Amino acid sequence: MKRILEKINFSSLFILAFGGLFFHSLTLSLANTVGYKLSSTGILWSHWLGLIGWALPTLVGYKLLTSNSNIYAKFLFPVASLLSGIGILTIWRVNSDLGFRQTLIYGFSVLILSGILHKFDLLKLIRKWIFWVLLFAILLLAGSLVFGVNPGGFGPSLWIGCCGIYLQPSEPLKIILLLILAFYLPTTLEKTNKWEKYLWLPGIFLVIFLILMVQRDLGTGTIFLILTVSVLSIYLNKPVILSMFGFGLFIAGLAGYYTVPLIKSRIDTWFSPWQDPTNSGYQIIQSLISIANGGLNGRGPGLGYPSLVPVSFSDFIFTAISEEMGLVGAVLILGLIAFIIFLAFSIAKHANSIENSLLASGIGVYIGAQSIIIIGGNINLFPLTGVTLPFISYGGSSLFSSFFALTLLIAISNETEPELSSKLVERSNHLSDVWITNLIFSGLLICGLALGYWGLIRGEELLSRSDNPRRSLNDLYSKRGMIVDRNNQILVSTIGEKGTYRRNYAYPFLSPILGYTHPTYGQSNIEESYDEYLRGERGQPDLKIWWEHLVFGRPPDGLNIRTTVDLIAQEKLVNFFDGQQGSAVLITPNNGEIIAAVSVPYADLNQVESFLSEKNDENSHLINRVSLGQYPSSLVMSIFQDAGLIGELPVSISQILLERDLFQTPEIGFETAENLNTAEYLNPLQIVSLFSGFSNNGLCSDLKFISAVQMVNNDWVILPSEPNQQKCFSSESLEKLFKAYRQPNNLFWSTYQYDSETKTYLYVAGTDSDWTGTPLTLVLVLEDIDPDAQKEEIDRLVKQMLLNK
């Protein structure tokens, strides 16, 4: 590996990094104009200050930090500075004020630390003052219990400071802890020591850990534990210590689950965020959706929606990068982090003292463990913890600490004496370059595999979730397709200007049938089932879809779809109900087309959105009773009994439905109930499917509601759906039903049944075999009524609907 690194043109790394960040900045400038397809939004320039603020101190750091001869150290600063550059531009993209602050912090960290390293013997200086620095850091940490603040205005008060300048003492304390462990662990564990000399180091750690627990800073407390146990395991060359720690951490987590509400809440959210997607699970679900939105190549800089994930500039910055840079960019970040860890352990392997070797190994563990914990939290591998991603996340304390650790690695490499390496390895008896590095690299590899799982395998499922706000935001700029009736009368359309598009429902009585699409409450029925056509993600040329996603980060304008509904027949059925609750379906049984479908009551979604909050209520105005209504199947059996058909049919409605493949609600784009285990209740779609055979010479047809899609050339393309007809009833059964229910001289049959317990009135009618026009079948269900009072009015409706009289 060393030979490969020596052949690389070192200065070209900076040119490559600057070129990549320059292109990233250029894309961000154009993204607001290109992404929203509106020139009026203007070109963004402020983040160029971030690029300049990154480039100038990077050039200085390049001169001061990479002048030593150790090849491993030469690569540390370029890789770390590239990670910080990506972080600065990502933070600036989310919040320009925080991006400006991060740029200043980066410049301060690089210039101060590189200047100190260039002028002083940093390790010697630290050895001299380490105890005073440790005492000061512990006092600051303890002081945060009393004087602590939170710059964000909410959450735990872990910072010290005022007037816009804050320090989180626990961040640099991680590096100070590593220094103490590296410098004093070997002498503390000497066998010649008295027992009291073994206690001071655990005592320091215990004080720090207790303060962190009082602060409820579980993430930092976990990092402190991992660092301490890892360095001890490396020094003693006993991986079993780390294994025992892992088991102990599991036991502690299990005990905390049953005793500490905070731990229980985080573990519950980790195991099942989907149970509460709008509250405790919101952050992690939106993080996973964001990763899925990035896919393989990403939406592009400035074209994603990273701000939809809370704290995307800090705890979830990796998610923000994944959305706009895709799986490729996310794996690049993992690779750069892995490379820094490799360099850290390579420096540890060639260090000239056991103390320096332990310090370099500890820094490698620090960067690796903290990266795995926060990235794993972003992708739901672990419970969420409030730690930062080294070199990338927003935060002055975190960024300074990361570069402080990097400076220590470079200082260690400056003291390397290669001729002593073999003796040192033999003397220290550590294998830090084998088992601990393999463990960390395995963790990063698992994170990469999990990213692929959420972004590629589960991506489509996550993006189609109703609580994915990106869909609604895209709908503001990409015009959603129309829904029309069989005569191209507009039923649902998109109105407004680009950037303010909204859905308009021309006929409110169709709301339960056609459904809705809403940024908060999701989608239902046809709007959901045919969303890919209406959104423009299906039916368009593949190249056009790919180009729109690549350039604009959203789908093209949607396609129009045509229903089988006849608006005139629909209005007649709706007017009949006159406020009564119930449902109705009118179909042409020879091809299964639904001519009218009514569910009452209904809501006007153009004006009253409050109905959406009650959409799951059984009495909701948005419940589609045509597919979700549950009415006693005994009503249907009574119709068969009265016609004398029971002897020729199975004895139960379950067998009748099963033999005719009608046991489940027909899949025609409507929301349906779960599969029925019994046939105690039926919905109108099942009933009309069953009785359609009596108006179609005993043949039952599959139902159909959407007939065609209008392509980009304005031609209507009929959706392929050959009607699947099967023999449902024999000619003898037809004759018996007609004999029982045929109306005199009217060329149609009709009957009704009433269930007194549920006060449900079922009316079924259809044209008979002598009818020469288009065959029709009607199912009408009225809830909570007196049937005798409605009989004559229903008969008039049937004549009007079936015979146009």
N, C-alpha and C positions, 0 to 999 in steps of 0.2 A: 504494500500500500504506500509506503514511504517513497519508493521509487516512482510510483505513478504521480504522486503529489509533486515531486521535484521536477517533473517534466511539464507541469502546467505553467503557462505564462501568468505570473501572479497579477501583474497590473491589469491584464485583460479581465480579471474577475470584477474589478471595480467598474470598468467600462461596461461590462455586461449588466451589472447591477444597476448602474445609472441609466443605461439604455432601457432596461425593463421598467424602472420606475418612471422614467420620462414618458414612455408610451402609455403607462398606466395613468399618469396625470393628464396626458392629452386626451385620452378616452373619457376621463372624468369631466373634462371641460366640455366635450361635445355631447355627453350622455344626456344632459338635461334637455337639449334641443332635439337630439335624435330619438331618445327614448320616449319622449312624450309626443313626438311628431308635431311639435309646435315651435315655430321659430321665435315666437314672442317670449318664450321663457328665458332666452338669452344664453350666453356662454359663461360658464363658471371659471373664475380665475384664482380665487383666494387660496386654493390648495397648492398652487405653485409656490407660495411662500413656504409651505411645508417641504416641498422638494428642495428648494434652495436652502432652507434651514437644516435639512438633512445632509445635503451635499457638502457644504462648507466645513462643518466639524468633522465629517467623514474623511475629507482630504487631509485635515490636520492629524486626525487619528491614524490615518494610513502612514503618514510620515513618522509619527512618534511611536506607534505601537507595533510596527511590523519590521523594525530594523534589525531584530536579532536573527541569529542564524538557524534557529530551530524551525524546521519546516512545518511542524504541526501548529505551532503558535502563529505562524504567518497566515494561516487560513482562518483563525478564530475571529478576528475582527471583521474581515469582509463578510463572512457568513452572518455574524450577529448584526452588523450594520444593515445588511439587506433585510433581515427579519424586522428590524426596527423601522426601516423605510416603508415596508409593507404595512406595518402597524400604524405608522403616522398617517399615511394616506387613507387607510381604512377609518381611523378615528376622525380625520378631517372630513371624510365623506359623510359620516354619521352626525358629527357635531363639530363645526369649524372652530368654536371657542376652545373645546377640549383638544382639538388637533393642534391649535396654536400653542397651547400649554405643553402638550407632549413634545412638540418640536423644540421648545425652549429647554425642557428637561433633558432631552436627548443631547442637545448641544452642550449643556452644562455638564452632564455626566461624562461625555467623551472628552471634552477639553480639560476638565479638572483632573480626571483620573489619568489621562494620557500624560498631562503635564507632571503630575506627581510621580508617575512611573519613570518618566524621562529624567527627572531631577534627583530622585531619591531612591534608596534601596527600600522598596516598599515592604518587603517581608521583615527586614530588620527593624524598620520603624514600627510595624505592627506588633512584633514580639515585645518591643519596649513598652508600648502603651496599651496592650490588649486588655489588661485587667481594668484599667480606668475606663476604657471604651465600653467594656462589658458592663461595668457598674452603672455608667451613664445610660446605656441602652435599657438596662433593667429598670432604672428609675423612671425613664421616659415611659416604658411600658406600664409600670405601676401607676404613673401619673395619669395615663389615659383613662384609668378607672374613675378618676375624679374630674379631670379637666378635658376628657375626651369629647370630640365632636365628630359629626359625620358631614363632610362637605356637601353630600347630596341632599341633606335635610331629612333623611329617613334611614332606618336600619341601625345596626350597632355602631356605637361611638368609638371607633378604633384609631382615630387620628388626633394628633396634637398640633395646634397651630391656630392662626387667625389671618385675617386680611388677605385671603386667597392663597396663602402658603401653608401647606399641611404636610406632616410627616406621619407615616404609619410605622411606629417603632418596631413592630413585629417583623417587617420586611428585612431591614438590615440586620436584625437580631438573628435571622437564619444564618447569614454569612458569618457573623460573630461567633455563633455556636459552633459552626464548622471549624473556625480558627482555633477555638478553645479545645475542641475534640482532637484536632490534628496535632496541636502543639503539646498537649498535656496528657492525652490518653496513654501514650506509650510509657511515660514515667509514672503515671498514676497506677498502672497495672503491674508495675514491677513487683516481683515476689518479695524483695527485701523491705518493702514499705510496711509501716505499722498500719493497723486497721483503720485509724482515723483518717489516713491519707487517701483511703478509698472512697470516702464519703463526700468530699467537697464537690467533686464533679457531678455526681448524681443530685447533690443538694441544689446546685445552680440550675440544673435542668428542671428539677421539681418545682422550684420557685417560678420559673418562666412558664411551665406548663399549667400550674394552678392559676396564674394570672390570666392566661389564655382561656381557660375553662370558665372563669368568672365572667370574662368578656363574651363568652359563648362563640368564640372564634374557632369553631371546630375544624375548619379547613387548615388554618395555620398550625393548630395543635397537632393535627395528623401529620403535617409535613415535619414538624419538630421530632415527633416520634420516629418517623421513617428515617430521617437523617441520622439520628443518634444510633438507632439499631443497625443501620446499614454500615456506618463507619466502624462500629464495634465489630460487626461480622467480618468486614474486610480486614481489619487489623488482626483479628484472631484466626482469620481464614476458616470460619465456621458458618457456612450457609444455613446450617440448622437453626442458628439464632434468629435469622430473618424468617425462617419457616415458622418457628415457635411464635414470633411476633405476629405474623399473619394470622395464626390460629387464635392468639390472644385478642387481636383486634376484632376478629369475628365474634368471640365470646362477649367482649365488651359492647360491641354493637347490638348483640342479641339482648344483653341485659339492659342497655340504654333504650332499646325499643319498648320495653315494658315499664320503664321507670322515668324516662325523660321525654316529655311531649315533643320537644323540638326534634329529637332524633327519630321518634316514631313518625312524625309528620314527613320528614325527608325520606325515610325508608319507604313509607306507604306511597309517596309520590314517585319514587324510583321504580318500585315494582309495578305500579299501575297508574301512570299519569292520565290514562284515558278515562278513568272514573270521574275526574273532575277537570274537564278540559278548559273551563273558563276561569278557574281559580288556582288551586294548588298545582295542577298539571299544565297550566297555560304556557309557562315559560319553556319547559322542556318540549312540549308538543310543537310550539312555534319554532323552536330550534330545529327539530327534526324536519318540519315542513320546509324551513329555510334551506336546509341541506338538500332535501329532495328537489327544491326549486332550482338549485344550482346544477344538479345533474352531473354529467360528465365534464362539460366544458364551461359551465357557469353562465350566468346571465350576462356577464360583462361588467367592468367597472362602472358604477353609477346606475346600473340598470336593474339591480335587485331591490329588495325591500328590507335591508338589515335592521332598520329602526323598528320593525314590527316585533322583534325579539327584544325584550327588556334587557338593559345593560349590555347592549351589543358592542359597546366601545371598550368593555373591560372583561367581565366574566365570560361573555359570549362572543368575543371578537373572532374566535375561530369559526363560529357559525357564520358570521358576517362575511368573512373571507371565503368560506365554502360556497355561499350562495352566489357570489359574484365571480369567483375564480373557478368554481366547480370542483369536482373530485381531483382533477389534475392539479389545481392550485393547492388544495388541501394536502394532497400527498407531497407536493413540493415543500410545504411548510414542515410536515413530518420528517421529510428527508433532511432538511437543513438542521432541524433540531437534533436528529439522530447523528448528523455529521459533527455537530458541536460536542455531543456526548462522546463520540468516538475520539475526537481530538483531546478531550479532557482526560480520558483514560489512557490515551497514548502518552500524554505528558506525564501522567501518574506513573506509568510503567518505566519511564526514563528519568524520573526525578532523582536528585542526588541525595535525598534524605528520606527517612521513613515519614517524617512530619509532612514534608512537601508532597510526598506520594499520597498520604492520607487526605490531605487538603484537596488535591486535584481530584481524587476519586470522589470525595464528598461533594465537590462542586458538580461533578458529572451526575451523581445521584440527585442532587438538588434540582438541576435543570430537567433531568429525565422524569423524576417522580412528580414534580409540580406540573410539568407539561401533560403527563399521562392522566393525572387526577382531574385537571380542568377540562382537557379535551374529552376524556371519558365521561365527565359530567355533562358536557354539551351533547353527547350522542347516547346518553342514558346507559352507559356501561357501569357507572357508579352513581351514588347519590350526589346531588349538587353540593359543592363546597365553594366558599367564597375566596378562592385563590386566583392568582393571575397567571397568564401565559407569559413566561419569561421573554423579554425583549420586545414583545408585541402589544400586550394589553396596556390600556391607559392607566397611568398612576406613576407619580414621581418617585415614590419610595420603591416601588417594584422595579421600575426601569433603572434607577440608580443602583439598586442592589444587584440586578442582573449584570450590569457593566462593571460593578465592583468585583463580582465573582470572575468575570472575564479577565479583568486586569490582574487579578491574583494568579490566574492560569498562565498569563503571559509572563508574570514575574517569576513564577516557578520554572517556566521553560528557560528563562534567562540564566538560571542557576544550574541548569542541567550539565552534568558531566558524564557523557556517554560511556567512558571507560569504566565507571563505577557501577554501571547499571546491573551487570550480572551479579556482582557481589551484593548489591542492594536487594535485588529480587530474592536471592538466597537468604539474606539476613532478615528481611521483613516477612518472608514466607506468606505473602499475600497473592491472591489470584484475581485481583480486581479486573484484569483485562479479560477474564474468562466468564465466570458465572454471573457476576453482577451486571456486566454489560449485556450478556445474552438475555438476562431477565428484563432489563430495560428495553432492549430492542424488540423483544417479544411483545411487551406492552404496547409499544408504538405500532407494531405490525397488527396487533389485534384492533387497535384504534382505526388503522387504515382499512381493515376488512369490514369493521362495523360501519365506517363511512360509506363504503361501497354497498353494503346491505341497505342502509336507509336511503342513499341517494339513487341507487339504480334498481334494486330488487323491489323495495317497498315504495319507491318514489311516486309512481302513478297513484297508488292507494292514498298516500299522504296528501298529494296535491288535490285529489278529488274530495277531500274532507270538507264538510260544510263550514267548518270553523277555520278554513284557510282564507285569511283576508286578502291575499294577493289576487285571488280570483275576482273579487269585487273591485279592487283597485284597477285591475286590467280592464274591467268592464267600463270604467270611466273614460277610457281612451280608445278601446276597440269596440266598435258598434256591434251589439248583439243582434243576431238574426230575428226576423219576425216569425210569428205563428199565425197562419191564416186558415180559413175554413175551406171546404171543398170548392167553393166558387171564388177563392182568392180574396175574400173579404178579410181585412186585417182584424185579428183578435187581440194580439199582443205585439207591441212594437217598442223601439228604443227612440226616445226623443231627447232634445237638448243639444248643446254644443260639445265638441270634443273636450274632454276634461270634466264635463258635468253630465255625461250621459246618464239617463235613468230609464227605468222600465215603465211603460204605460199600458194599463190593462183596459182595453176599450169596452169590454163587457164584463162587469164585476161578477155576474152570475156564473161565469166560467172559471173563476179563481180556484175553487176546490178541485176542478177537473184538470186545468192546465198547470196549476201549481204556481210557484213564485221563485224568484231568485233575489236574495237579500244579503247584504254584507254581514249582518249579525246573525240572522236566523237560518241562513243556508238556503237550500233549494228543496223542491218537492215535485213529484209527478213529472209532467212532460218537460218542464224547465230543467229538471234534473236528469231525466232519462236520456234526453236528446241534447244534453249540454255540449257535447263535443261538436255537433253540427252548428248549434246556435252560437257557440263561442269561436267557431272557425278553426278548430283543431282537427276536424275530420271533414272530408269532402273537398277540401282545398288541395291544390297540387302540393306534393310533399316538399318540393323546392321552395315554394312560397311560404309554407309553414316554417320551414327551417330558417329561411332568410329573415322572416319577421321576428322569430325568437332570437336569432343571432344579433340583429341590428337593434331591434326595439325592446327585446326582452319580454315580449308579450305576443299573443296570437294575432292573426289578421282579423279583419271584420268577419262576423259570423254569417252563416247561410240561413236562408228562410226555409221553414218547413211547412208542409201542407197537411192539415188534418182531414179526416173523413166527415167532420161535423157539417151539417146543414144548418146555418144560422137561423133560418126561418123556423125549422122544426124545433130547434133548441129553444127559441123564444116562446113558442107555443107551449112547450112542456113546462118551462119556468113559470109562465103566467098562470098555469093551472094551479100551482101550489099556493100562490097568494099568501105566503108567509108560513104555511104549514111545513113541518119538518118531515123530510123523507128523501127519496131518491128515485130516479127513473132512468131506463136505458132503452133506446130504440135502435135496432140493427137491421141490416139486410142479410138474412141468413144464408143466401146463396154464396156470398163472398166474405161474410163476417164483418163488414164495415159498420162501425158505430156511427149512426146518423145523429144521435143526440144523447147526451149524458148529463144528468142533472143531479146535483147534491144541494139540498137546502137545509139549513140557512147557509148563506155565503157572505163574503166580506168584500168591500171596496178597498183594495190594497193601495189605490192611488191616494187615498185620504186618511185611512185609519190603519196604522201599523200595529196598534195595540193587539189586534187579533193574532199577530204572529207570536206574541209571548204566550198565547194560550193554545198554540197549535197542537199540543199533545193532549189537550183536554178532550174527553170523549164527546163533549157537546160543542167543540170548537167550530167556528164558522169556516174553518179551512180543512176540516176532515172530509175527505172524499168518500162519501157514503156509498158510492158506486162500487168501489173496490174494498173499502174497509168496513162498510156496514155489516153487522152480524145479525141476521134474522133467523128465527126458528125454522129448521128444515122440516119440521112437522107440517108446515103449511104446504110444502111441495108434495109430501107424501099424501096429504089429504086430497090434493087435486088428482093424483094418480088413483087413489082409492075410489073417489066419486066417479071416475071414468071407467072403473072396472079393469084397470091395467095391472093391478098387483099380481094377478095370477101369471101374467106373461113377463113380469119384471122381477128382478131380485127383491128380496123381502126388506132390504134396508136401503136407505138413501146413500149410505157409504158405498155399498156395492154398485149402485147405479152410477155414481160419480166415478168410481174407480174403473169400471168397465168402459166408460166413455171418455177416460182420460180427462175428467173435469174435476178431479179431487182437489187440485190447486187452482188458485185464482189465475186466470189467463195473464200472461206477461205481455202487456201492450204499452208499457210505459207508465202505468199508474203505480203509486205506492200500494203495496199489498201487505196483508197481515202475514204472520209466520205460517208455515205449513200446518194445515189442520190435521190433528191426530184422530179426530172424530168428525163426523158430519152433523153435529148437533146444531150448528149454525151455518148459514150460507150468506154470501153477498150477492147483490144483483147481477154481477158479471157471471157468476157461476149459474145463476138461475136462468138468465137469458141464453147462455150457451146451451144449457140442457134443453130448453123448450124450443130453441131455434129449429130443431129437427122436425117439429110438427108443421112448420111452414116451409120446409125445404125437402119434401118427399122422404122424410126420415133421416136425412143427412145433416150432421152437425159440423159447422165450420169453425176454424180458429178465428178469433176476433182480431180486428185491426182498427187502429186509431190514427196512425201517421201513414200517409200514403206516398209523399214525394218530398224531395229536397230540391231547392232552386240553386243551381250551380253558379259559378262566377260569370259564366257567359249568359246568364238569365234563363237558360233552358231548365225546365223541370225534369228531374230524373226520378222515375218511379222506383221506390225502394223495393228490392226483391223480397217478395213474401207470397209465394204460391199458397193459396188457401188449402189447408189440410182438412179434407172432408172425410168423415167416417160414418158408417151406418150406425145410427143411434136407436132407431125404432123401426119395427117391421110395419108392413102395410096394414096388418091387422090392428096393430096398436094405434096407427093413425086413424083408422076408421072408428075405433072405439072412442078416441078423444074427440073427433069431429062430431060423432053422434051425441056425445054428452054435452059439448060446449059450443057447437056451431050456432051462430045467431041467425035467425030466419031472414033469408033474402039479403043478407049483408056481406056474404062472401068472406067472413072472418069468424074465428072462434075466440071465445074469451071466457074467463072464469076468475073468481076471487075466493080467497080464504081469509079468515080473521082469527087471530090468536088473542083471546081475551086476557090472558095473563100479562103479555107484553104490550097489549093494545096495538098490535101491528097488523096492518091491512096489506095483503099481497094481491095485486091484480096482474094477471098474465093474459096476453092476447096476441093474435097473429093472423095473417092471411091464410086461407086454406088452399087446398089443391085446385079449386076451380078458379082461383084468382089468376088473371092473365098479365097483370102488371108486375112491378118489382115486389117480390115477397118481403114482408116485414114482420118483426117480432118485437113486442113491447112488454117490458116488465116495469111495474109501478109499485112502489112501496111507500105507504103513508104511516107515520108513527103517531101514536096517541090520539086516535080519532074514533068517531062513531061511523062505522061503515055504511049503515043504512042511509045516513044523511048525504053520503058522497056518491052513492051508486049511480044515480041518473047523470050527474055531472061527469063522472068517469066514463060512462058509456058514450056520452057526446064527444069527449076528448078522444076516445079510441077511434070512433068513426072519422073524426077529423084527421087523426094522425095516420091511420091505416088506409082509409079510403078517400082522404081529402074531401070529406063532406062535413 
